Amino acid sequence: MNKIVSYIIVIIAFGLALFNAYHIDFKNIWGDDSRTAIYGVLVSLIVVVIILINLKSLKVKEKLK
């Protein structure tokens, strides 16, 4: 995966995490809408971690060449 594409995906994932965090209702945190928003935040953060691991592995791969 290209580095530029990876950074774009990270930015989009952070944007989605912020969007979903905005929709969490802290008064009814386990309601249907809040639960969906929490899942969206978690999935977005997992995507960010996976992409950052991929970027680090590309750096290691370049150093080994």
VMD Tcl script that builds the backbone (N, CA, C; Angstrom):
set m [mol new atoms 195]
animate dup $m
set s [atomselect $m all]
$s set {name element resname resid chain x y z} {
  {N N MET 1 A 0.857 -1.176 0.000}
  {CA C MET 1 A 0.000 0.000 0.000}
  {C C MET 1 A 0.904 1.240 0.000}
  {N N ASN 2 A 0.542 2.208 -0.770}
  {CA C ASN 2 A 1.289 3.445 -0.891}
  {C C ASN 2 A 1.209 4.241 0.413}
  {N N LYS 3 A 2.281 4.981 0.733}
  {CA C LYS 3 A 2.295 5.757 1.975}
  {C C LYS 3 A 1.246 6.859 1.965}
  {N N ILE 4 A 1.057 7.492 0.832}
  {CA C ILE 4 A 0.079 8.582 0.742}
  {C C ILE 4 A -1.329 8.040 0.971}
  {N N VAL 5 A -1.625 6.907 0.396}
  {CA C VAL 5 A -2.934 6.283 0.588}
  {C C VAL 5 A -3.126 5.906 2.057}
  {N N SER 6 A -2.069 5.415 2.690}
  {CA C SER 6 A -2.146 5.045 4.103}
  {C C SER 6 A -2.454 6.262 4.968}
  {N N TYR 7 A -1.788 7.371 4.705}
  {CA C TYR 7 A -2.047 8.582 5.488}
  {C C TYR 7 A -3.463 9.120 5.255}
  {N N ILE 8 A -3.957 9.001 4.039}
  {CA C ILE 8 A -5.329 9.427 3.751}
  {C C ILE 8 A -6.327 8.555 4.515}
  {N N ILE 9 A -6.068 7.242 4.561}
  {CA C ILE 9 A -6.955 6.340 5.298}
  {C C ILE 9 A -6.937 6.663 6.785}
  {N N VAL 10 A -5.757 6.999 7.325}
  {CA C VAL 10 A -5.658 7.364 8.741}
  {C C VAL 10 A -6.464 8.626 9.024}
  {N N ILE 11 A -6.371 9.613 8.157}
  {CA C ILE 11 A -7.120 10.866 8.341}
  {C C ILE 11 A -8.629 10.605 8.275}
  {N N ILE 12 A -9.058 9.799 7.322}
  {CA C ILE 12 A -10.485 9.464 7.212}
  {C C ILE 12 A -10.957 8.697 8.449}
  {N N ALA 13 A -10.147 7.764 8.936}
  {CA C ALA 13 A -10.527 6.981 10.114}
  {C C ALA 13 A -10.639 7.876 11.348}
  {N N PHE 14 A -9.707 8.833 11.511}
  {CA C PHE 14 A -9.819 9.768 12.628}
  {C C PHE 14 A -11.078 10.619 12.501}
  {N N GLY 15 A -11.384 11.044 11.289}
  {CA C GLY 15 A -12.598 11.823 11.070}
  {C C GLY 15 A -13.852 11.035 11.432}
  {N N LEU 16 A -13.889 9.777 11.037}
  {CA C LEU 16 A -15.037 8.937 11.383}
  {C C LEU 16 A -15.126 8.685 12.888}
  {N N ALA 17 A -13.966 8.545 13.539}
  {CA C ALA 17 A -13.972 8.354 14.991}
  {C C ALA 17 A -14.529 9.590 15.689}
  {N N LEU 18 A -14.120 10.764 15.234}
  {CA C LEU 18 A -14.642 12.003 15.834}
  {C C LEU 18 A -16.137 12.156 15.564}
  {N N PHE 19 A -16.551 11.833 14.353}
  {CA C PHE 19 A -17.969 11.922 14.001}
  {C C PHE 19 A -18.807 10.998 14.880}
  {N N ASN 20 A -18.339 9.770 15.050}
  {CA C ASN 20 A -19.082 8.816 15.875}
  {C C ASN 20 A -19.022 9.187 17.353}
  {N N ALA 21 A -17.914 9.739 17.798}
  {CA C ALA 21 A -17.808 10.156 19.200}
  {C C ALA 21 A -18.784 11.287 19.498}
  {N N TYR 22 A -19.050 12.118 18.512}
  {CA C TYR 22 A -20.006 13.205 18.675}
  {C C TYR 22 A -21.427 12.674 18.895}
  {N N HIS 23 A -21.729 11.504 18.356}
  {CA C HIS 23 A -23.080 10.945 18.435}
  {C C HIS 23 A -23.311 10.033 19.638}
  {N N ILE 24 A -22.333 9.921 20.511}
  {CA C ILE 24 A -22.520 9.091 21.710}
  {C C ILE 24 A -23.347 9.882 22.720}
  {N N ASP 25 A -24.417 9.261 23.186}
  {CA C ASP 25 A -25.268 9.859 24.214}
  {C C ASP 25 A -24.820 9.303 25.561}
  {N N PHE 26 A -24.167 10.144 26.374}
  {CA C PHE 26 A -23.599 9.669 27.627}
  {C C PHE 26 A -24.653 9.449 28.710}
  {N N LYS 27 A -25.850 9.939 28.504}
  {CA C LYS 27 A -26.923 9.683 29.456}
  {C C LYS 27 A -27.480 8.270 29.270}
  {N N ASN 28 A -27.489 7.795 28.035}
  {CA C ASN 28 A -27.958 6.444 27.723}
  {C C ASN 28 A -26.887 5.772 26.865}
  {N N ILE 29 A -25.793 5.418 27.515}
  {CA C ILE 29 A -24.609 4.968 26.781}
  {C C ILE 29 A -24.812 3.626 26.086}
  {N N TRP 30 A -25.685 2.772 26.604}
  {CA C TRP 30 A -25.903 1.473 25.983}
  {C C TRP 30 A -27.185 1.424 25.167}
  {N N GLY 31 A -27.691 2.597 24.778}
  {CA C GLY 31 A -28.827 2.641 23.871}
  {C C GLY 31 A -28.387 2.236 22.469}
  {N N ASP 32 A -29.354 2.031 21.587}
  {CA C ASP 32 A -29.030 1.552 20.239}
  {C C ASP 32 A -28.127 2.507 19.470}
  {N N ASP 33 A -28.450 3.790 19.476}
  {CA C ASP 33 A -27.655 4.753 18.720}
  {C C ASP 33 A -26.267 4.930 19.325}
  {N N SER 34 A -26.190 4.982 20.638}
  {CA C SER 34 A -24.895 5.149 21.296}
  {C C SER 34 A -24.017 3.922 21.102}
  {N N ARG 35 A -24.622 2.752 21.152}
  {CA C ARG 35 A -23.849 1.524 20.968}
  {C C ARG 35 A -23.253 1.483 19.566}
  {N N THR 36 A -24.020 1.887 18.576}
  {CA C THR 36 A -23.516 1.928 17.211}
  {C C THR 36 A -22.378 2.940 17.083}
  {N N ALA 37 A -22.515 4.080 17.739}
  {CA C ALA 37 A -21.464 5.099 17.697}
  {C C ALA 37 A -20.196 4.602 18.388}
  {N N ILE 38 A -20.347 3.887 19.502}
  {CA C ILE 38 A -19.180 3.348 20.210}
  {C C ILE 38 A -18.469 2.324 19.333}
  {N N TYR 39 A -19.232 1.462 18.692}
  {CA C TYR 39 A -18.624 0.487 17.781}
  {C C TYR 39 A -17.895 1.196 16.639}
  {N N GLY 40 A -18.479 2.260 16.131}
  {CA C GLY 40 A -17.834 3.013 15.057}
  {C C GLY 40 A -16.518 3.623 15.499}
  {N N VAL 41 A -16.478 4.155 16.720}
  {CA C VAL 41 A -15.236 4.727 17.246}
  {C C VAL 41 A -14.184 3.637 17.400}
  {N N LEU 42 A -14.569 2.508 17.971}
  {CA C LEU 42 A -13.609 1.420 18.176}
  {C C LEU 42 A -13.055 0.885 16.861}
  {N N VAL 43 A -13.931 0.693 15.890}
  {CA C VAL 43 A -13.480 0.180 14.590}
  {C C VAL 43 A -12.550 1.182 13.909}
  {N N SER 44 A -12.859 2.466 14.002}
  {CA C SER 44 A -12.006 3.483 13.394}
  {C C SER 44 A -10.624 3.499 14.039}
  {N N LEU 45 A -10.568 3.371 15.350}
  {CA C LEU 45 A -9.280 3.365 16.027}
  {C C LEU 45 A -8.487 2.100 15.724}
  {N N ILE 46 A -9.168 0.980 15.544}
  {CA C ILE 46 A -8.487 -0.250 15.156}
  {C C ILE 46 A -7.881 -0.105 13.761}
  {N N VAL 47 A -8.615 0.528 12.859}
  {CA C VAL 47 A -8.094 0.758 11.505}
  {C C VAL 47 A -6.844 1.633 11.565}
  {N N VAL 48 A -6.854 2.663 12.411}
  {CA C VAL 48 A -5.689 3.534 12.542}
  {C C VAL 48 A -4.486 2.733 13.037}
  {N N VAL 49 A -4.690 1.888 14.023}
  {CA C VAL 49 A -3.581 1.087 14.556}
  {C C VAL 49 A -3.034 0.134 13.495}
  {N N ILE 50 A -3.903 -0.499 12.747}
  {CA C ILE 50 A -3.459 -1.427 11.705}
  {C C ILE 50 A -2.665 -0.700 10.622}
  {N N ILE 51 A -3.131 0.453 10.206}
  {CA C ILE 51 A -2.421 1.212 9.169}
  {C C ILE 51 A -1.073 1.704 9.688}
  {N N LEU 52 A -1.007 2.139 10.945}
  {CA C LEU 52 A 0.274 2.577 11.504}
  {C C LEU 52 A 1.259 1.412 11.613}
  {N N ILE 53 A 0.777 0.225 11.948}
  {CA C ILE 53 A 1.645 -0.952 11.960}
  {C C ILE 53 A 2.155 -1.241 10.555}
  {N N ASN 54 A 1.282 -1.091 9.565}
  {CA C ASN 54 A 1.682 -1.305 8.174}
  {C C ASN 54 A 2.753 -0.300 7.753}
  {N N LEU 55 A 2.596 0.965 8.151}
  {CA C LEU 55 A 3.594 1.979 7.800}
  {C C LEU 55 A 4.944 1.670 8.444}
  {N N LYS 56 A 4.935 1.228 9.697}
  {CA C LYS 56 A 6.193 0.861 10.368}
  {C C LYS 56 A 6.844 -0.332 9.686}
  {N N SER 57 A 6.052 -1.298 9.261}
  {CA C SER 57 A 6.631 -2.457 8.587}
  {C C SER 57 A 7.225 -2.071 7.239}
  {N N LEU 58 A 6.632 -1.095 6.563}
  {CA C LEU 58 A 7.220 -0.611 5.296}
  {C C LEU 58 A 8.556 0.066 5.547}
  {N N LYS 59 A 8.669 0.814 6.654}
  {CA C LYS 59 A 9.951 1.451 6.980}
  {C C LYS 59 A 11.022 0.409 7.269}
  {N N VAL 60 A 10.672 -0.644 7.981}
  {CA C VAL 60 A 11.626 -1.709 8.283}
  {C C VAL 60 A 12.029 -2.412 6.998}
  {N N LYS 61 A 11.069 -2.643 6.125}
  {CA C LYS 61 A 11.345 -3.306 4.847}
  {C C LYS 61 A 12.309 -2.483 4.003}
  {N N GLU 62 A 12.136 -1.150 3.999}
  {CA C GLU 62 A 13.025 -0.282 3.239}
  {C C GLU 62 A 14.446 -0.293 3.818}
  {N N LYS 63 A 14.570 -0.358 5.137}
  {CA C LYS 63 A 15.904 -0.380 5.764}
  {C C LYS 63 A 16.624 -1.690 5.483}
  {N N LEU 64 A 15.897 -2.774 5.347}
  {CA C LEU 64 A 16.523 -4.071 5.095}
  {C C LEU 64 A 17.025 -4.214 3.656}
  {N N LYS 65 A 16.514 -3.393 2.770}
  {CA C LYS 65 A 16.954 -3.489 1.361}
  {C C LYS 65 A 18.306 -2.894 1.159}
}
mol reanalyze $m
mol bondsrecalc $m
mol representation Tube
mol addrep $m
